[in-house]
Amino acid sequence: MTAHSGDLVMVAAGSLVEIRAWADVLQGACITYRVVGDDPTAVPGIDLPDSVELWVYSADAGAAEAEMAARFHNSLDNTPPQASRTAIRPAG
């Protein structure tokens, strides 16, 4: 992967509830993130698996994954994030 200052990578995918929980972890660690797929106009009650994604800047990906792993290992939650490191370049 070529490093560009504006590159984003996906660090997790899951349900809206899961991704918001992981986003809270990143916010607590002061890591900038973007949640994709959390459209508030979506049909209520329908939560497709892995339909919401959590993205961070590529420079923060290692720190984000470390924070998420630390939180997973220190909690009772048995669902680790699905790390994929899918890179995109910003439009423009």
Secondary structure, DSSP 4 states (H G I P E B T S, - for coil): ----TT-EEEEEEE-HHHHHHHHHHHHHTT--EEEES--TTSPTT---TT-EEEEEEGGGHHHHHHHHHHHHHTSS---------EEE----
